[in-house]
Amino acid sequence: MNSHPWNQLISQLPDPHFLQTYEWGQVKAKYGWIPYYAVWTENQFSVISDQSLVTDQCLAAALILKRTAFRRFSIFYAPKGPLMDWTNESLRKRVLDDLQSFAKKQGAIFLKIDPDVALGRGVPASVDEVTENSGQAVRSDLRRRGWVESSDQIQFRNTVMVDLSASEEDILMRMKQKTRYNIRLAERKGVAVRVGKLEDLGMLYRMYAETSVRDGFVIRDEEYYKTVWQLFMAGDRSQFSDSPTLQLGSEQVPSLQSPVATPLIAEVNGEPVAGLFLFMFAGRAYYVYGMSRDKHREKMPTYLLQWEAMKHAKAHGCLTYDLWGAPDVFDESDSMWGVYRFKEGLGGEVVRTLGAYDFTPNKFWHSMYSDVMPRVLDFMRSKGKQKTKRRLE
């Protein structure tokens, strides 16, 4: 399966993200969004809904999703975009100018962006904390232009990144001793990990629903996840044999210009007890959906699952593994603290990013939207939790 021209284009830009791929635009198109494809070349800025373009002098690009709100207005969102060299001040000025003009012409209530611009690394106030001055400059620039920090942070602002460029032995040694022990324990106790198939998706959704009820987070219905999983699983793995290669240590490994999702399933005596979906695109892997059962938890299947995910990602050309989410506040008051302690043990580095910022050409309607939508979403989440619980029962 050949890579889509849009994916080829964005894979050449800094920090390409799977939420900016053609496939993600197609997922959202099934659920009420219209995908637009914005491209900046040396002399031109163009936004089109037909993505059959390729330009070899692309300086920046963004998948921008559009949705109608209040019947006559629109909201726009570029998930993890735009993609460009954010340290290039003249390019940054040009891209932000064009996005602001585009939002105004479209009658947008707001345009939301949340690019992977790092503000710092390491846990705040720790000996490992490093401030990224270039990211701080981008934040100051956005605020000066009138962009506001979004009250609706769709993606995680912070995450934990594992460096996969080292040897497997070095990756293991960077983990906490307790994590290494639990990986070996899982192997000794007979936990096995396999790659999932399409016929496993129903089972994986049920396990995900169990996890959401147990841990108190909201999920969507089964059809949505099957749409995402099937579309990204359609990335043909045979592409690896004849694609360009990335240098990884002393090995030659294939690059991923088409995004791929691989389900990994941990089993005890053939019975599934945990799973995750590993997304891979342009040298970066992502741990996006994780699920587990209460049964056999003492055998530590989730630890072995993460180690196998790292090895799988490394074997398929990924140099980093994004563990997808870390707390906003790094103490026990944050709801993600327990999950973070698990991820911390895997030997990654905390990366703190800009988060979502909104450009609001229509202040009145943005205020209305910001007031009404949280209440609507709270109601929908409450209904969603009840619905998931009923399905499981």
N, C-alpha and C positions, 0 to 999 in steps of 0.2 A: 504494500500500500504506500503510494507516494505521499510525501508531506504536502499539506495544503500551501499554496503560495504565501498566504498571510503568515503561516507559522514559520516558513523559511525566512520571511522578511524580519519578523520580530526576534527570531533566534540570533540574529546578528547584532542586536542592540544590547546595551548594558542591562543586566539583571532581568532577562526575559522571564515571565511568570506564566504558569499554566492558566491562571484566571484571565490572561490576555489572549489566549489562543482562539482560533476559529471555532474549535469544538465547544469551548465555554460559551461563546456567543450563540451557538446553535442550541445548547441546553436552555439558555435563558429565553431564546426566541419561542420555545414551546410553552413558556410560562408568562407571557404577556409583555415581554421586553422586545424592543427592536434594536438589533445590533448595528452600529455604525463603525466605520473603519477610518480613522484619521491618520493621515500621513504627512510628514514634513520632509520635503527635499530641499536641496540647496536654494531653489528659487520659488517654491510653491507650497501651499498648504491646501490639502483637499480632504473633504469628508464625504464618504460614499456609503451607500447601504449594500452595494454589490462589491464583494471583496475580491473580485477576480483581478486584482492589480498586483503587479510586482514592479518595484523600482530598485535599481541597484545603487542609488545614491540617497537612501533613506537615512535621515538624521534623527528622526523621532517618530513614534507611532503610538496610537492608543485605540483599543477596542472601547467604544463608548456605548453604554446601554441606555435606551430611552424608554420611559414609561409615562403614560398619561395620568395626571392627578387632577382632582376637582373638575374633571371633564374637559376643561379648556386649556389647562397648563400641562407642562411636562417636567419631569425630573430626569436628570442625566447622571450616570455613574460610570466612571472608568476604573474598574476593579484592579488594583495594583498597577495602575497606569497614571500618566503616560510613561512610556519607556524611552529613556534618553540619558545622556550624560548630564546629570543634574548639577555638576560642578561647572559646566560651561555657561557662564552668565548671559552671554548674548543669545545663545540658543534657548536658555530658560526663559528669558524675557519674551522672545518671539513666540514660544509655545504657549506661555500663559496669556499673552496678549490675544493670540488667536482663539484660545479656549474661551476666554471671557467674551470676545466678540460673538463667537458661535452660540454661547449660552444666551446672550441678549437677543440675538436674531431669532432664536428658536422659541423665545418667550418662556425660558426655563424658570421654574421656581428656584432651583439651585442646580449646580453641577458639582458633583462630589468626586474627589480624587483621593487615592491613598497609596502613592508610590512607595516602593521599598527604599526610602531615603533614611539612612541610619543617623539617629541623633547621638547614639553612644553604644558602647558595648560593655558587657559585664553588669553585675548587680549594682544599682546606685549605692554610693557610700561604702562600697567594698574596696579592697586593695586592688581588685581587677578592673575597676571602673575606668573606662576611657571615653572621653568626649570627642565626638566627630564634629569638628568645626564647620565642615562643608555642609553637613545636615542642619546645623544650627543656623547657618546663613540662609538656607532655603526656607526654613520656618520663618525667619525674620522677614524675608522677601514676601512670602505669602501674606503675612499679617499686614505688612505695609501696603499691599495691594487691596486689602479689604476682605481677603478670604478669612473665614472663621473656622475655628476648630469644631468639628462636627459633633453634635450631641448624639448622633447615631453612628457609632463605630462598627461598621459591618464586619470587617476583618479584625483579627487580633492585632493590637498595636505592637506588642512585643512577641518575640519568639525565641526559641533555642535552636542553634545551628550546630550540626556535627560535621566536622571536617573529614571527608572520606578520601582525601588524596594520600593519606599515609597508608602504611601497611595494615593488614588486619590485626597484627600483633600490637601495633602502636595504638590503633583505635581502641582495642580492648584495654590497654594499659591506661588510657586516659579516663576510662570509666571508674566510678567509685568501686572500692573493693567489694562492697555488699552487692552491687549490681552484677559484677563478674561472678560472684558466688551463686547468685540466683540463676544466672544463665546456665552455669554448670549443673546446678541442682535440677533445673528443668530437663536437661539432657539425661541426667542420671535417672530421673523419675519417669522416663519414657515419653516425654512430650516430643511430638514430631511436627514439623511445619511443612505444608505443601502449598503449591500455587493453586488458587481456586479457579473454577470454570463458571460459565454462564449459568449452569444448572444449580450452582451454589448460592446465587444471589438472593433467592427467597429465604433461605436459611440465615444468611448473613444479615438480611434486614430484620428478621425476627430477633436475632441476637443483639442487633443495634437497638431495637425497641426495648428489649429487656434492660440494656445498659442505661438507656435514657430514663426509664422509670426508676431504676435503682439509684442513679446518680443525680436525678432531678433536673436534667436539661431537656429542651424541647427539640423534637425532630419533625420532619415533614412526613408525608405519606409515602408508601412503598413505591408508587409509580415514579415519583420525583427521583428517588435514589437510583432506581433501576434505569431511568433515562440517563442520568449522569454516568453510572458505572458502565452500562453497555456501550455508550458512545465513546468513552475513553478506552474501554477494553478492546474496541474495534481496531486500535493501533496494531497492525500486523507485526508480530515479533520477528518475522522473517526479514524485516527491514534491517535488522542488526548486522546481517551477514555482509551486506554490500554498501553500507553507509559510510560516510567519512569517519575518521577515528579521532579520539582525543588521547593525549598522552596521560597515562595514569601510572605513576611509578615507572617500572620497567616494562609494563604491559601496553599493548595496543588495544584500545576498547572503543566501541562504537559510540557516536554522538546520537542524541535523540532530537531530531527536528520535528517529529510528530509526537504530541503528548500521548502518554500511555498510562493506563491504570492497571495495576496488578493486585488482585486480592490474595492475601496470604492468610492461611488458616492453620491455627495450632490445634492439634488433636491429641487425645489420650485414648489409646486402644481404638483408634478409628472414630472416636466421638469428638466433634468440634467443640472446643471450649473457649476459644478466643480468635479474633481476626482483625485484620486492618487492611485498608486500601492504600497502596503505595502508588502515588502519582509521580511520573518522571517526565521532565521536559528540559531540553537544552542544558544538560549537565547538572540539573538540580532535582533532587527527589523531595517528596512531601509526604508526611504522615497526616492524612486528612481525616479519615473516618476510622475510629477504633471501637471495637466491641468485645465484650467478654461475658462469660457466665459465672455464677457463683461456684459451680461445680469444679472441683480440682484446682481451685485458686492457690491452695497450699503448694502446688507443684510449679508455681511461678511461670505459667505459659506466656504471659505478656512480655516477660524479659527476653525469653528466647525468640519470640516473634519479632521484637525490635532488632535484635542482633541479626536475624536472618534477613530482615528488611534492609539493613545497612549493607550486608554482603551482596544482596540481590541488586541494590541500587549501584553499588561500586562496580559490580560486574557488567552493568549496563551503561557505564560511562559517566555516572554522576559523581561530582566532586564534592557536593555538599548535600546534607540531609536536613530538611527543615521540619522540626518537630511540631510545628503548627500551634503556636500559642504559649504565652507565658503571662504571669500576673501583671496587672498595672501597678499594683503596690506589692512590694516583695516582703510580705510578712503574713502571718497566719490569718489575718483579717480578710485576705483576698480569697474569693471562692475557688480560684485556680491553684491555691497553694499546694494542696496534696498532689495534684497532677504535675505541678512544676517540680516537686521534690523527686518524683519518679523520673522525669525528663532530665533533671540535673545530674542524676546518677549515671546517665548514658554518656557523659563526657562532653557535652556540647557547651557552646558559649552563648550567653544571653545577648541578643541584638535588640536594641530599643529603637523603634522607627517613628517617623513623623505622625503616623495615624492618618485619619481621614480629615480633610479640610473641604469646606463648601464655599463656592462662589455664589453669591445670592443677588442676582440682578433685581429680583422682586422681593423686597424686604417684607412687605405685608403678608404675602402668601407664604413666604418661608416661615414667618412667625406662626401663621395659622397651621401650617403643615407640622412644624415642630411641636406645637401644642396638642394637636389632635392625634397624630400618628402614634406616639408612645402609648396612649391609652388604647387605641385600636389594637396595637401589637400585643400589649399586655393581655387584652381580652382573648385575642387569637391564640396566644401561647397557652393560656389557661385551658382553653377549649382543646388545643392540640394535645396537651398532657393527658387530659381526660380521655380523649379519643384513642391515644396510643395504649393507655391502660386497659380500656375496654377491649381493644383488639387482642391484646395478649391474653385477657381473661377468656 
